[in-house]
């Protein structure tokens, strides 16, 4: 008995096998494979050479030229998570969780900050404890807080070696 999925009757009632060009599933599969091969070929012969030329051009630049274009950056020192209760007369206290990173000028200053980490955290905690929810939620409140923390920490780090203060996490509840 002939396979019914691959056969079809003709006008005289005889059955004959369909050719692979008449089977839609096989034809569709062949088309997809051909398209994939064309896409791979175009990628290999058109895009990859252009990327290689670009990488070679970038590789020829000296490291000094690249470093000259990058603005001077300091060394980052994290003060870890700090959680404080905010000042205020609310019946339910508000809490602030903050993670602060300090940017200092050199490795020696970074090491000094790491050694004096409890003192740095204390300065920040005392600054934050004086703030209320209203102080932080008004326009410019967080920027004012950053400026005050910078000023107080800069006093603690002698020589003006503190470059910036960054908040990497700030949650008020």
C-alpha positions as CSV (number, residue, x, y, z in Angstrom):
1,X,0.0,0.0,0.0
2,X,1.3,3.4,-0.9
3,X,2.0,6.1,1.6
4,X,-0.9,8.5,1.5
5,X,1.0,11.6,2.7
6,X,3.5,11.4,-0.1
7,X,1.1,10.3,-2.9
8,X,-1.6,11.9,-4.9
9,X,-4.1,10.5,-7.5
10,X,-3.9,11.7,-11.0
11,X,-6.9,12.1,-13.5
12,X,-7.0,8.4,-14.3
13,X,-7.1,7.5,-10.6
14,X,-3.6,6.2,-10.5
15,X,-1.4,7.2,-7.6
16,X,2.1,8.5,-8.0
17,X,4.7,9.9,-5.6
18,X,5.0,13.7,-5.2
19,X,8.4,15.1,-6.1
20,X,10.4,17.0,-3.5
21,X,9.7,20.3,-5.3
22,X,5.9,19.6,-4.8
23,X,6.2,18.9,-1.1
24,X,5.8,22.3,0.7
25,X,7.5,21.3,3.9
26,X,10.7,20.2,2.2
27,X,10.7,23.2,-0.2
28,X,10.3,25.6,2.8
29,X,13.1,23.9,4.6
30,X,15.4,24.2,1.6
31,X,14.6,27.9,1.3
32,X,15.4,28.5,5.0
33,X,18.7,26.7,4.8
34,X,19.7,28.7,1.7
35,X,18.8,32.0,3.4
36,X,20.9,31.0,6.4
37,X,23.9,30.2,4.3
38,X,23.6,33.5,2.4
39,X,23.4,35.4,5.7
40,X,26.5,33.6,7.0
41,X,28.4,34.2,3.8
42,X,27.6,37.9,3.8
43,X,28.6,38.2,7.4
44,X,31.9,36.5,6.8
45,X,32.9,38.3,3.6
46,X,31.4,41.8,4.2
47,X,31.1,42.6,7.9
48,X,34.0,40.7,9.5
49,X,36.7,42.3,7.3
50,X,35.4,45.8,8.1
51,X,35.4,45.0,11.8
52,X,38.9,43.6,11.6
53,X,40.2,46.8,9.8
54,X,38.5,49.0,12.5
55,X,40.1,46.9,15.3
56,X,43.5,47.1,13.7
57,X,43.2,50.9,13.4
58,X,42.3,51.2,17.1
59,X,45.1,48.8,18.0
60,X,47.7,51.1,16.4
61,X,46.9,54.0,18.7
62,X,49.3,54.2,21.6
63,X,48.0,53.7,25.1
64,X,49.3,57.2,26.0
65,X,47.1,58.8,23.3
66,X,44.0,56.9,24.6
67,X,44.9,57.8,28.2
68,X,45.3,61.5,27.3
69,X,41.7,61.5,26.1
70,X,40.3,60.0,29.4
71,X,39.7,62.6,32.1
72,X,41.7,62.0,35.3
73,X,39.9,59.7,37.7
74,X,40.6,58.9,41.3
75,X,40.4,55.8,43.3
76,X,37.0,54.7,44.7
77,X,36.6,53.7,48.3
78,X,33.3,52.4,49.5
79,X,31.9,53.1,52.9
80,X,29.5,50.1,52.8
81,X,25.7,50.3,53.6
82,X,24.7,52.8,56.2
83,X,21.2,52.8,57.8
84,X,20.0,55.6,60.0
85,X,16.8,56.9,61.5
86,X,15.9,60.3,60.1
87,X,15.1,63.2,62.4
88,X,11.5,64.3,62.6
89,X,8.3,64.3,64.6
90,X,6.4,61.7,62.6
91,X,4.5,59.1,64.6
92,X,6.3,56.4,62.6
93,X,10.1,56.9,62.2
94,X,11.6,57.2,58.7
95,X,14.7,55.3,57.8
96,X,17.4,56.0,55.3
97,X,19.7,53.4,53.7
98,X,22.5,54.8,51.8
99,X,25.7,53.4,50.2
100,X,28.4,56.1,49.7
101,X,31.6,55.8,47.6
102,X,34.4,58.3,48.0
103,X,36.7,59.3,45.1
104,X,40.2,60.1,46.3
105,X,43.3,61.3,44.4
106,X,45.8,58.6,45.1
107,X,46.4,55.1,46.5
108,X,47.9,56.4,49.7
109,X,44.8,58.4,50.5
110,X,42.6,55.4,49.6
111,X,44.6,53.3,52.1
112,X,44.3,56.0,54.8
113,X,40.5,56.2,54.2
114,X,40.3,52.4,54.5
115,X,42.2,52.4,57.8
116,X,40.0,55.2,59.1
117,X,36.8,53.7,57.7
118,X,34.9,53.8,61.1
119,X,35.7,57.5,61.5
120,X,34.5,58.2,57.9
121,X,31.3,56.3,58.5
122,X,30.7,58.1,61.8
123,X,31.0,61.5,60.1
124,X,28.4,60.3,57.5
125,X,26.1,58.8,60.1
126,X,26.1,62.0,62.2
127,X,25.4,64.1,59.1
128,X,22.5,61.9,58.0
129,X,21.0,61.7,61.5
130,X,20.4,65.4,61.5
131,X,18.3,65.3,58.3
132,X,14.6,64.8,58.1
133,X,12.4,63.3,55.4
134,X,11.4,66.8,54.3
135,X,15.1,67.8,53.9
136,X,15.8,65.0,51.5
137,X,12.6,65.0,49.5
138,X,12.5,68.7,48.6
139,X,14.1,69.8,45.3
140,X,17.8,69.8,45.6
141,X,17.7,68.0,48.9
142,X,19.9,65.1,47.9
143,X,22.4,67.4,46.2
144,X,22.6,69.5,49.3
145,X,23.2,66.3,51.3
146,X,26.0,65.3,49.0
147,X,27.6,68.7,49.3
148,X,27.4,68.6,53.1
149,X,28.8,65.1,53.3
150,X,31.6,66.1,50.9
151,X,32.5,69.2,53.1
152,X,32.5,67.2,56.3
153,X,34.6,64.3,54.9
154,X,37.0,66.7,53.2
155,X,37.7,68.2,56.6
156,X,38.5,64.7,57.9
157,X,40.8,63.9,55.0
158,X,43.7,66.3,55.2
159,X,45.3,67.9,52.1
160,X,42.1,68.2,50.0
161,X,42.5,64.8,48.5
162,X,38.8,64.0,48.4
163,X,37.6,64.5,44.8
164,X,34.0,63.5,44.9
165,X,31.2,61.7,46.8
166,X,28.9,59.3,45.1
167,X,25.6,57.8,46.2
168,X,25.4,54.3,44.8
169,X,22.2,53.4,46.7
170,X,19.7,55.6,48.5
171,X,16.4,54.4,49.9
172,X,14.1,56.3,52.2
173,X,11.4,54.5,54.0
